[in-house]
Amino acid sequence: MTARLGVPAGISPADEIRWLERAAAAERQLGLSGSWAHDPNRLVALRQARALGAALAEARAGGSLPPQ
């Protein structure tokens, strides 16, 4: 699923979440600056993928992760 967003293959789940956070921040900054390259749908997808990844990581950890 995250391959379509450009997430590098073979990274750990924690690194994937950090990558998604940075990508979403960069996409948001494009929107704030009024760039023609801003894609609001990509921003939504990045945020959804990050939330899904965090939920899966928390489930794997048995709910021991701190809330975001």
Long-range contacts (C-beta under 8 A, 24 or more apart in sequence): 1-49, 1-52, 2-49, 2-53, 5-42, 5-45, 5-46, 5-49, 7-49, 13-53, 13-56, 13-57, 13-60, 14-57, 16-53, 17-50, 17-53, 17-54, 17-57, 20-46, 20-49, 20-50, 20-53, 21-50, 24-50
